[in-house]
Each structure stands twice: as C-alpha cells, then as structure tokens.
Amino acid sequence: MADLSRITLDVEVCHGKPCVRHMRWPVEVVLDLVGSGMTMDEIIADHPELEREDIVACLHYARLLLSGEPVRHVA
C-alpha cells in the first residue's frame, strides 16, 4: 500500500493543493506526467527530487479520491 504521508496539504505551499512531501510538486502535476506517457523511471530521471514512492502515493491518492473512500493520513 502507498504511503499517503508523502502527500501533504499546506496552505503556504501551492495554495493548499495536495503536494508531494511539502515540496512544490502538486499531485496533479505528477499525475499529468504519468498521463502524458512518461514512465516512473523517466520522471525520476528528469526530476531527481521525486522518488518512486512519491509517484505511487500520488496515484493512490487520486484513486482514493475517485473511489469515494475516506482519505486519511494526509497531513
């Protein structure tokens, strides 16, 4: 299971959008990269500050939101 603690919410970062580990990497941007056809290895090569677990957490977070399941452990 993905580590949702990697997804953070902070009004001081990206207007409070869900981001990766308090960085200015909104979940939606990571999803856009995946959606454009980039592999995890390509994303990490282009953006070494991201980790494979960050991408997995973004995908899991999006799945939870779409499923209607409660999203927990997001700080």
GUFILO-963764 format. One record per residue (C-alpha): x, y, z; residue in one letter. Coordinates in steps of 0.05 Angstrom, whole numbers, padded with zeros to 5 digits, always signed. Layout:
# residues N
XYZA;...
# end
This chain:
# residues 75
+00000+00000+00000M;+00023+00070-00016A;+00048+00115+00040D;-00002+00173+00039L;+00041+00211+00089S;+00081+00232+00027R;+00021+00273+00005I;+00017+00337+00045T;-00031+00396+00049L;-00003+00463+00069D;-00037+00530+00054V;+00033+00560+00047E;+00052+00512-00009V;+00018+00514-00078C;-00044+00548-00050H;-00060+00488-00006G;-00064+00437-00062K;-00043+00366-00045P;+00033+00363-00056C;+00090+00313-00051V;+00127+00318+00016R;+00116+00393+00027H;+00152+00407-00039M;+00123+00449-00095R;+00102+00386-00132W;+00026+00384-00134P;-00004+00315-00141V;-00039+00339-00204E;+00027+00355-00238V;+00055+00286-00222V;-00009+00255-00250L;-00001+00298-00313D;+00069+00270-00323L;+00044+00198-00315V;-00016+00214-00360G;+00030+00241-00414S;+00060+00172-00420G;+00124+00182-00380M;+00148+00122-00341T;+00167+00128-00268M;+00240+00120-00287D;+00234+00177-00337E;+00200+00222-00287I;+00253+00208-00234I;+00310+00218-00285A;+00281+00286-00304D;+00263+00305-00233H;+00310+00271-00184P;+00278+00304-00123E;+00219+00257-00134L;+00222+00185-00112E;+00184+00124-00139R;+00144+00122-00074E;+00121+00194-00086D;+00092+00176-00153I;+00058+00114-00125V;+00029+00156-00069A;+00002+00207-00120C;-00032+00151-00159L;-00061+00120-00095H;-00086+00188-00071Y;-00121+00200-00138A;-00152+00131-00135R;-00178+00144-00065L;-00209+00210-00085L;-00244+00179-00145L;-00269+00119-00106S;-00303+00160-00052G;-00264+00124+00002E;-00242+00166+00060P;-00173+00196+00052V;-00133+00191+00116R;-00062+00203+00138H;-00054+00265+00095V;-00021+00319+00136A;
# end
